[in-house]
Amino acid sequence: MRNNILGGLIVFLAVVTCLILLDDITSSKDQQQITTEFSQDNAHTKDLASVEAEEK
């Protein structure tokens, strides 16, 4: 009986892992949102002031 429970647990974890992988592969919408957030962050850094060190 102990082997049956262990085998069932392994099969369950394998199925859950496959479902998570399929979800990650098929969700291209999330990738676009991440790219957009990085683009917006880069646009805001251009407005920041830069301080240059004085040469002696």
N, C-alpha and C positions, 0 to 999 in steps of 0.2 A: 504494500500500500504506500510505503514511503517513496518508492521509485515512481509511482503513478503521480503523486503530488508534485514531485520534483520535475518530472517530465512535463506535466501540465503547466507549471510555472515557466519553464523554459519556452514552451510553445507560445504562451501568453505574451511573454516579453518580446519574442521574435515578431509576433503579429503587431504589437504596439509599435515596435521600432520601424517596421515596414510602413505602417500607416503614417508615422511622423515623417519619414523620408518622402513618401508620396506627397504629403501636404507641403513640404518645403519645396519640392521640385515643381509642383503645379502652381504655387503662389508667386507669380511674377509681379503682382500688384505691389507687394510689400517692397520689393527691390527698387521699384521706381520711386516710392515715397522716400526711401533712405537716400537715394541719389539726389532728390530734390532738396532734402534737408541740408545736405552737404553743400550744394550749390548756393543756397541761401546764406549759409554761414560764411562762405567765401566772399560773398557780395558785401556783407557787413564789415568785414575786416578792412576793406579799402577806405572806410570812413574814419578809421582810427588814426590818431596822430602818431608820428614816429619821432623818436628822440635820437639824435645823432650825438656821438661823443665829440667833444671839442679836441682838436689837435693842439698839442703844446709845442 
